[in-house]
Amino acid sequence: MRPASSLLDTYSPAAGLPPLAGITDFANAARRGLSVEECVNRHKRHHWALRRLHEIFINRLTAEPLYELKMVFSLHAHLCAEHVAALRERVAEMREPPLGLDAAPSAALDVFFDEVLAAPDTAALVLGVYELALPALVAGLRRYQLDTNRLVDNPSWRVNRFALIEVEEMASYGEAAVKALVTTERRAELQGWLALLRGLLVQAGSLDGVDGGGGGVPERMFSGKAPVYDGTPRRDERFPDPYNMGVHAEVFLYDEAMPTLPKTLMLYYKRLREIDVPEMMASILAESAGKPWDYRRDMTRQLWDEARHAMMGEVGFVQAGVDWRRFVRVNFTWSLALNTQLKPLERHAVLYYIEQGLMPKTGKRYEWETAIASGESYAATIQDFDWADEVLHARIGRDWYVKAMGDPKRAIDYGDECWSRVLIDWRSYITAGHTRHENWWPATYGEWCRVQGAEPDAKVLAYDTSYEASRADLKDLSASA
């Protein structure tokens, strides 16, 4: 090996400018770093980890009762999908045809993620994801940044840098989640499983494969039988009446005789109620095999947007001084019905059909104009962005659903047909003892008036229209059943 040039110590750019476009100095730029093959091998490990984490978040979202975890699984799935796409693009640039990105780079690593996916409860799931998987991914991404040549491999360094920022944020959230959700007793019960997971990472040579690893058949504990996706939505105790369809938000919103300001409460309700869209979209992703990654990335972006909308509604109630947990009854009947009665393509058809109904005058523009007219700045802000998101979602629907159907009219008609076949039986929920369809609106509106120091409007207070006779798109149920 030649001795290092002494010129490295004295060489400098003109006029005292930073060297090498500000990327690094000459000494670091002159070191070997990683080869293309070594870079690709690590990229494939990181890609596989993000891909499997995306699968875990999506597959566990619907049946997870805790609202906050539904929301964070939506975000973390979206972040994983974006970074998977970036790594796929980078590997394709690095002399790697065929890419080999759809096969596990390590049997032990794959079993590790199988085990996390099959975690028997929420405590085990957050331990597997947030105490082991994500920290191992953070360590791999950090090691890559140190080992690669920042100048020579700058495109990869940037891809890793952006991934590391968000993966570290995910891990930071997870650390807090573990502290909040995992008891000392439950951790003790899971020690054998956690030891198995750590052993699988060792057997894999660490998540990035740099530490050698061992042979043999990886052991399993919970994943001996492949887990089956659970599409039945579940909610925590803040949703005590999830079958409740007692307040028809759209009829109130579109009633020109009703005053504008109280309509913001219905807008907040409609946004918060969108919890059911991630619950349903997760089922499409979980049960649709063989789709290209761009499809999964776009659909997961929409899923995350819908989760954002739910949280926007939550914030709406909180900033208005109304404790939605006490007064509002947010249902899951839409996601429950679609997930249990329709196939994935049929669910997507219904989603697209409903999205198209949000574009006319009684759609997103109307909701934004209503919020503007109310004078409530927060309502106007969330409806502004909600409308923008729905334009994007319509494009995603055209790109993936309409093209698959082959014809826009056929796509709309099929969506209408599928939506009309869905049985959301208002009366059967009463018969089964699930709900009484309580009209929670008067109490909610009354609380809002109390906080505002305003006298309730008798006409608004008396509103008592349910979803018994018509859907959210105002289509008569007897005509569509």
C-alpha positions as CSV (number, residue, x, y, z in Angstrom):
1,M,0.0,0.0,0.0
2,R,1.4,3.4,-0.9
3,P,1.9,5.9,1.9
4,A,-0.6,8.7,2.1
5,S,0.3,11.7,0.2
6,S,1.6,14.6,2.4
7,L,-0.2,16.9,0.0
8,L,-3.5,15.8,1.6
9,D,-2.5,17.8,4.6
10,T,-1.7,21.0,2.8
11,Y,-3.9,21.0,-0.3
12,S,-6.7,23.6,-0.3
13,P,-9.2,25.1,-2.7
14,A,-8.9,28.6,-4.1
15,A,-9.9,31.7,-2.1
16,G,-10.4,29.7,1.1
17,L,-13.6,28.1,-0.2
18,P,-14.9,24.8,1.4
19,P,-13.5,21.8,-0.4
20,L,-15.3,19.4,-2.6
21,A,-18.7,21.2,-2.8
22,G,-18.8,21.2,1.0
23,I,-19.4,17.4,1.1
24,T,-16.2,16.4,3.0
25,D,-12.5,17.1,3.2
26,F,-9.8,15.7,1.0
27,A,-8.5,13.2,3.6
28,N,-11.9,11.6,3.9
29,A,-12.6,11.8,0.2
30,A,-9.3,10.0,-0.5
31,R,-10.1,6.9,1.7
32,R,-11.4,3.7,0.1
33,G,-14.8,3.5,1.6
34,L,-17.2,0.7,0.5
35,S,-17.2,-1.0,-2.9
36,V,-20.4,-0.9,-5.0
37,E,-21.0,-4.5,-4.1
38,E,-20.7,-3.8,-0.4
39,C,-23.0,-0.8,-0.7
40,V,-25.6,-2.8,-2.6
41,N,-25.5,-5.6,0.0
42,R,-26.2,-3.2,2.8
43,H,-28.9,-1.3,0.9
44,K,-30.7,-4.6,0.3
45,R,-30.6,-5.3,4.1
46,H,-32.0,-1.9,4.9
47,H,-34.5,-2.1,2.1
48,W,-35.7,-5.5,3.4
49,A,-36.0,-4.2,7.0
50,L,-38.1,-1.2,5.9
51,R,-40.2,-3.4,3.6
52,R,-41.0,-5.8,6.4
53,L,-41.7,-3.1,8.9
54,H,-44.1,-1.5,6.4
55,E,-45.9,-4.9,6.2
56,I,-46.0,-5.2,10.0
57,F,-47.5,-1.7,10.5
58,I,-50.1,-2.3,7.8
59,N,-51.1,-5.8,8.9
60,R,-51.5,-4.8,12.6
61,L,-53.1,-1.4,12.1
62,T,-56.8,-2.4,11.7
63,A,-57.1,-4.7,14.7
64,E,-55.0,-2.6,17.0
65,P,-57.5,-1.0,19.5
66,L,-55.3,1.9,20.7
67,Y,-56.2,5.0,18.6
68,E,-52.7,6.5,19.0
69,L,-51.0,3.4,17.7
70,K,-53.4,3.3,14.7
71,M,-52.2,6.8,13.9
72,V,-48.5,6.2,14.4
73,F,-48.6,2.9,12.4
74,S,-50.1,4.9,9.6
75,L,-47.3,7.4,9.7
76,H,-44.5,4.9,10.1
77,A,-45.9,2.7,7.3
78,H,-45.8,5.8,5.1
79,L,-42.2,6.6,6.0
80,C,-41.1,3.1,5.4
81,A,-42.8,3.0,2.0
82,E,-41.0,6.2,0.9
83,H,-37.6,5.0,2.0
84,V,-38.1,1.6,0.4
85,A,-38.9,3.4,-2.9
86,A,-35.7,5.5,-2.5
87,L,-33.5,2.5,-1.8
88,R,-35.0,0.6,-4.8
89,E,-34.2,3.5,-7.0
90,R,-30.7,3.7,-5.7
91,V,-29.9,0.0,-6.0
92,A,-31.2,0.2,-9.6
93,E,-28.5,2.8,-10.3
94,M,-25.6,0.6,-9.0
95,R,-25.0,-2.1,-11.7
96,E,-27.4,-4.5,-10.1
97,P,-29.7,-6.0,-12.8
98,P,-31.7,-8.0,-11.8
99,L,-32.2,-6.1,-8.6
100,G,-33.0,-9.1,-6.3
101,L,-35.0,-6.9,-4.0
102,D,-38.0,-9.1,-3.7
103,A,-36.1,-12.0,-1.9
104,A,-35.0,-12.0,1.7
105,P,-31.2,-11.3,1.9
106,S,-31.0,-13.5,5.0
107,A,-33.2,-16.3,6.3
108,A,-32.5,-15.4,9.9
109,L,-33.4,-11.7,9.3
110,D,-36.6,-12.8,7.6
111,V,-37.6,-15.0,10.5
112,F,-36.9,-12.1,12.8
113,F,-39.5,-10.0,11.1
114,D,-41.9,-13.0,10.8
115,E,-41.7,-13.2,14.6
116,V,-42.4,-9.5,15.1
117,L,-45.3,-9.7,12.7
118,A,-46.7,-12.6,14.7
119,A,-46.3,-10.9,18.1
120,P,-49.2,-12.1,20.3
121,D,-50.2,-8.7,21.7
122,T,-49.6,-5.0,21.6
123,A,-46.8,-5.1,24.2
124,A,-44.9,-7.7,22.3
125,L,-45.4,-5.8,19.1
126,V,-44.0,-2.5,20.3
127,L,-41.1,-4.3,21.9
128,G,-40.2,-6.2,18.7
129,V,-40.6,-3.1,16.5
130,Y,-39.4,-0.3,18.6
131,E,-36.9,-1.9,21.0
132,L,-35.2,-4.2,18.6
133,A,-36.0,-3.8,14.9
134,L,-35.8,0.0,14.6
135,P,-32.8,0.5,16.8
136,A,-31.0,-2.2,14.7
137,L,-32.0,-0.4,11.6
138,V,-30.7,2.9,13.0
139,A,-27.4,1.2,13.9
140,G,-27.1,-0.1,10.3
141,L,-27.8,3.2,8.7
142,R,-25.4,5.0,11.0
143,R,-22.6,2.5,10.2
144,Y,-23.2,2.9,6.5
145,Q,-22.8,6.7,6.8
146,L,-19.4,6.2,8.6
147,D,-18.1,3.4,6.3
148,T,-19.0,4.7,2.8
149,N,-17.0,7.4,1.0
150,R,-19.2,10.5,1.2
151,L,-17.9,11.9,-2.1
152,V,-17.7,8.7,-4.2
153,D,-21.0,7.3,-2.9
154,N,-22.8,10.6,-2.3
155,P,-26.1,9.6,-3.9
156,S,-26.3,6.7,-1.4
157,W,-25.1,8.8,1.5
158,R,-28.0,11.2,0.8
159,V,-30.6,8.5,0.6
160,N,-29.3,7.0,3.9
161,R,-29.2,10.4,5.5
162,F,-32.8,11.2,4.8
163,A,-33.8,7.7,5.9
164,L,-31.8,8.0,9.1
165,I,-33.5,11.3,10.1
166,E,-36.9,9.7,10.0
167,V,-36.0,6.2,11.3
168,E,-34.4,7.9,14.3
169,E,-37.7,9.8,14.9
170,M,-39.6,6.5,14.6
171,A,-37.3,4.9,17.1
172,S,-37.6,7.9,19.5
173,Y,-41.4,7.6,19.4
174,G,-41.1,3.9,20.0
175,E,-38.9,4.3,23.0
176,A,-41.7,6.4,24.6
177,A,-44.3,3.9,23.5
178,V,-42.4,1.0,25.1
179,K,-42.2,2.9,28.4
180,A,-45.9,3.7,28.3
181,L,-47.3,0.3,27.2
182,V,-45.0,-2.4,28.4
183,T,-45.2,-3.4,32.0
184,T,-42.4,-5.0,34.0
185,E,-44.4,-8.1,34.3
186,R,-45.1,-8.4,30.6
187,R,-41.5,-7.8,29.7
188,A,-40.5,-10.6,32.1
189,E,-43.0,-12.9,30.4
190,L,-41.5,-12.1,27.0
191,Q,-37.8,-12.6,27.9
192,G,-37.5,-15.9,26.1
193,W,-39.0,-14.4,22.9
194,L,-36.8,-11.2,23.1
195,A,-33.8,-13.5,23.5
196,L,-34.8,-15.4,20.4
197,L,-35.1,-12.1,18.5
198,R,-31.7,-10.9,19.6
199,G,-30.3,-14.3,18.6
200,L,-31.8,-14.0,15.2
201,L,-30.1,-10.7,14.6
202,V,-26.8,-12.2,15.7
203,Q,-27.4,-15.1,13.4
204,A,-28.1,-12.6,10.5
205,G,-24.8,-10.9,11.2
206,S,-26.7,-7.8,12.5
207,L,-29.4,-6.2,10.5
208,D,-26.9,-4.8,7.9
209,G,-25.1,-8.2,7.6
210,V,-21.7,-6.7,8.5
211,D,-21.0,-8.8,11.6
212,G,-20.7,-12.2,10.0
213,G,-23.5,-14.3,11.4
214,G,-24.0,-18.0,11.7
215,G,-25.6,-20.9,9.8
216,G,-28.3,-23.3,10.8
217,V,-32.1,-23.1,10.5
218,P,-33.4,-20.1,12.4
219,E,-35.7,-20.9,15.3
220,R,-39.3,-19.7,15.6
221,M,-41.6,-19.2,18.5
222,F,-44.8,-17.3,17.5
223,S,-44.4,-17.5,13.7
224,G,-44.5,-21.3,13.3
225,K,-48.0,-20.8,11.8
226,A,-48.2,-17.9,9.4
227,P,-50.4,-15.1,10.9
228,V,-53.6,-14.4,9.2
229,Y,-54.5,-10.7,8.6
230,D,-57.3,-9.6,10.9
231,G,-59.5,-7.1,9.1
232,T,-62.0,-6.6,11.9
233,P,-61.4,-3.1,13.2
234,R,-61.1,-2.6,17.0
235,R,-61.2,0.5,19.1
236,D,-60.2,1.4,22.6
237,E,-62.5,2.5,25.5
238,R,-62.8,6.1,24.1
239,F,-65.0,4.6,21.4
240,P,-67.7,3.1,23.6
241,D,-70.4,2.9,20.9
242,P,-68.6,2.1,17.6
243,Y,-71.8,0.9,15.8
244,N,-73.5,4.2,16.5
245,M,-75.0,5.8,13.3
246,G,-77.3,8.2,15.1
247,V,-76.1,11.5,13.7
248,H,-76.1,12.1,10.0
249,A,-73.4,14.7,9.6
250,E,-73.9,15.4,5.9
251,V,-77.6,16.2,6.1
252,F,-76.8,18.8,8.7
253,L,-73.8,20.2,6.8
254,Y,-75.8,20.6,3.5
255,D,-78.9,22.1,5.1
256,E,-78.8,25.8,4.2
257,A,-81.3,26.5,6.9
258,M,-78.8,25.6,9.6
259,P,-76.3,28.3,10.8
260,T,-72.8,28.0,9.6
261,L,-70.8,28.2,12.8
262,P,-72.1,24.9,14.4
263,K,-71.3,23.2,11.2
264,T,-67.6,23.3,12.1
265,L,-68.4,20.7,14.8
266,M,-69.8,18.4,12.1
267,L,-66.6,19.0,10.1
268,Y,-64.5,18.0,13.1
269,Y,-66.6,14.9,13.5
270,K,-66.3,14.0,9.8
271,R,-62.5,14.3,10.0
272,L,-62.2,12.3,13.2
273,R,-64.4,9.7,11.8
274,E,-61.9,9.1,9.1
275,I,-60.1,6.7,11.4
276,D,-62.0,4.1,9.5
277,V,-60.2,4.9,6.2
278,P,-56.8,3.7,7.3
279,E,-58.5,0.6,8.9
280,M,-60.0,-0.2,5.5
281,M,-57.1,0.8,3.3
282,A,-54.8,-1.4,5.4
283,S,-57.0,-4.3,4.4
284,I,-56.5,-3.6,0.7
285,L,-52.7,-3.4,1.1
286,A,-52.5,-6.5,3.3
287,E,-54.7,-8.6,1.0
288,S,-53.4,-7.5,-2.4
289,A,-50.3,-9.6,-3.3
290,G,-48.0,-9.0,-6.3
291,K,-48.5,-5.2,-6.6
292,P,-45.6,-3.0,-7.6
293,W,-43.9,-1.0,-4.9
294,D,-45.1,2.3,-6.4
295,Y,-48.7,1.1,-5.8
296,R,-47.9,0.4,-2.2
297,R,-46.1,3.7,-1.7
298,D,-49.0,5.7,-3.2
299,M,-51.7,3.8,-1.3
300,T,-49.8,4.1,1.9
301,R,-49.4,7.8,1.4
302,Q,-53.2,8.1,1.1
303,L,-53.7,5.9,4.1
304,W,-51.5,8.3,6.1
305,D,-53.3,11.3,4.8
306,E,-56.6,9.8,6.1
307,A,-55.0,9.2,9.5
308,R,-53.9,12.9,9.5
309,H,-57.4,13.9,8.7
310,A,-58.7,12.0,11.8
311,M,-56.1,13.7,14.0
312,M,-57.1,17.1,12.5
313,G,-60.6,16.4,13.6
314,E,-59.4,15.4,17.1
315,V,-57.5,18.7,17.4
316,G,-60.5,20.5,16.1
317,F,-62.6,19.3,19.0
318,V,-59.8,19.9,21.6
319,Q,-59.1,23.5,20.4
320,A,-62.9,24.2,20.5
321,G,-63.0,23.0,24.1
322,V,-65.2,20.0,23.5
323,D,-64.0,16.7,24.9
324,W,-65.0,14.3,22.1
325,R,-64.3,11.3,24.3
326,R,-67.3,12.3,26.5
327,F,-69.7,13.5,23.9
328,V,-69.0,12.2,20.4
329,R,-69.7,8.6,19.2
330,V,-67.3,7.7,16.4
331,N,-68.3,4.6,14.6
332,F,-66.4,1.9,12.6
333,T,-69.3,0.5,10.7
334,W,-67.9,1.5,7.3
335,S,-64.5,-0.2,7.7
336,L,-66.1,-3.2,9.4
337,A,-68.6,-3.7,6.5
338,L,-66.1,-3.2,3.7
339,N,-63.4,-5.4,5.3
340,T,-65.8,-8.2,6.0
341,Q,-68.1,-8.1,3.0
342,L,-65.9,-7.1,0.0
343,K,-62.8,-8.2,-1.8
344,P,-59.8,-5.9,-2.0
345,L,-60.5,-4.6,-5.5
346,E,-64.2,-4.0,-4.5
347,R,-63.1,-2.0,-1.5
348,H,-60.8,0.1,-3.7
349,A,-63.8,0.6,-6.1
350,V,-65.9,1.9,-3.2
351,L,-63.1,4.2,-2.1
352,Y,-62.7,5.7,-5.5
353,Y,-66.5,6.0,-6.0
354,I,-66.7,8.0,-2.8
355,E,-63.7,10.1,-3.6
356,Q,-65.4,11.1,-6.9
357,G,-68.4,12.2,-4.9
358,L,-66.2,14.6,-2.9
359,M,-65.4,16.7,-6.0
360,P,-68.8,18.3,-6.8
361,K,-70.3,21.3,-5.0
362,T,-71.4,19.2,-2.0
363,G,-67.9,17.9,-1.6
364,K,-64.6,19.3,-0.4
365,R,-65.0,22.7,-1.9
366,Y,-68.3,23.1,0.0
367,E,-66.7,22.0,3.2
368,W,-63.9,24.5,2.8
369,E,-66.3,27.3,1.9
370,T,-68.4,26.4,4.9
371,A,-65.3,26.6,7.2
372,I,-64.3,29.9,5.7
373,A,-67.8,31.3,6.2
374,S,-67.8,30.2,9.8
375,G,-64.9,32.5,10.7
376,E,-63.2,29.6,12.5
377,S,-59.6,29.8,11.3
378,Y,-58.6,26.2,12.3
379,A,-61.6,24.7,10.5
380,A,-60.7,26.7,7.4
381,T,-57.1,25.5,7.6
382,I,-57.9,21.8,7.9
383,Q,-60.5,21.9,5.2
384,D,-58.1,23.7,2.9
385,F,-55.6,20.9,3.2
386,D,-58.2,18.1,3.3
387,W,-59.5,19.3,-0.1
388,A,-55.9,19.4,-1.5
389,D,-55.3,15.8,-0.2
390,E,-58.5,14.6,-1.8
391,V,-57.3,15.9,-5.2
392,L,-54.2,13.8,-4.8
393,H,-56.2,10.8,-3.7
394,A,-58.3,11.1,-6.8
395,R,-55.1,11.0,-8.9
396,I,-53.9,7.9,-7.0
397,G,-57.3,6.3,-7.7
398,R,-57.0,7.0,-11.4
399,D,-53.4,5.7,-11.6
400,W,-54.0,2.4,-9.8
401,Y,-57.8,1.6,-9.8
402,V,-59.1,3.2,-13.0
403,K,-56.2,1.9,-15.1
404,A,-56.8,-1.6,-13.7
405,M,-60.5,-1.3,-14.7
406,G,-59.6,0.0,-18.1
407,D,-62.3,2.6,-18.4
408,P,-63.3,5.6,-16.2
409,K,-67.1,5.0,-16.5
410,R,-66.7,1.3,-15.8
411,A,-64.6,2.2,-12.7
412,I,-67.3,4.5,-11.4
413,D,-70.2,2.1,-12.1
414,Y,-68.4,-0.8,-10.5
415,G,-67.7,1.4,-7.4
416,D,-71.4,2.3,-7.2
417,E,-72.4,-1.4,-7.6
418,C,-70.0,-2.6,-4.9
419,W,-71.0,0.2,-2.5
420,S,-74.7,-0.6,-3.0
421,R,-74.0,-4.3,-2.1
422,V,-72.5,-3.4,1.2
423,L,-74.9,-4.0,4.1
424,I,-74.5,-1.5,6.9
425,D,-77.7,-2.5,8.7
426,W,-78.8,0.3,11.0
427,R,-81.6,-1.8,12.5
428,S,-79.8,-5.1,12.9
429,Y,-77.2,-3.3,15.1
430,I,-80.0,-2.5,17.5
431,T,-81.4,-6.0,17.4
432,A,-78.0,-7.5,18.1
433,G,-77.5,-5.2,21.1
434,H,-74.5,-3.4,19.6
435,T,-76.0,0.1,19.9
436,R,-79.1,2.2,20.4
437,H,-77.9,4.8,17.8
438,E,-78.0,7.5,20.5
439,N,-78.3,11.0,19.1
440,W,-75.2,12.5,20.7
441,W,-75.5,15.8,18.8
442,P,-77.6,17.8,21.3
443,A,-75.2,17.1,24.2
444,T,-72.2,17.9,22.0
445,Y,-73.6,21.1,20.6
446,G,-74.8,22.1,24.1
447,E,-71.3,21.6,25.5
448,W,-69.8,23.7,22.7
449,C,-72.4,26.5,23.4
450,R,-71.5,26.4,27.1
451,V,-67.7,26.7,26.3
452,Q,-68.5,29.5,23.9
453,G,-70.8,31.3,26.4
454,A,-73.5,31.2,23.7
455,E,-77.2,30.5,23.9
456,P,-78.0,27.2,22.0
457,D,-80.1,27.6,18.8
458,A,-83.3,25.6,19.3
459,K,-83.3,24.4,15.7
460,V,-79.7,23.2,15.9
461,L,-80.3,21.7,19.3
462,A,-83.2,19.7,17.9
463,Y,-81.3,18.1,15.0
464,D,-82.1,14.4,15.0
465,T,-81.4,12.8,11.6
466,S,-79.6,9.5,11.6
467,Y,-78.1,7.2,8.9
468,E,-81.1,4.9,9.0
469,A,-82.5,5.9,5.6
470,S,-79.5,7.3,3.7
471,R,-75.8,6.9,3.3
472,A,-73.1,9.6,3.8
473,D,-73.3,10.5,0.1
474,L,-77.1,11.1,0.7
475,K,-78.1,8.2,-1.5
476,D,-81.3,6.5,-0.3
477,L,-80.6,3.1,1.2
478,S,-83.8,1.5,-0.1
479,A,-82.8,2.5,-3.6
480,S,-79.2,1.3,-3.3
481,A,-79.7,-2.0,-1.4
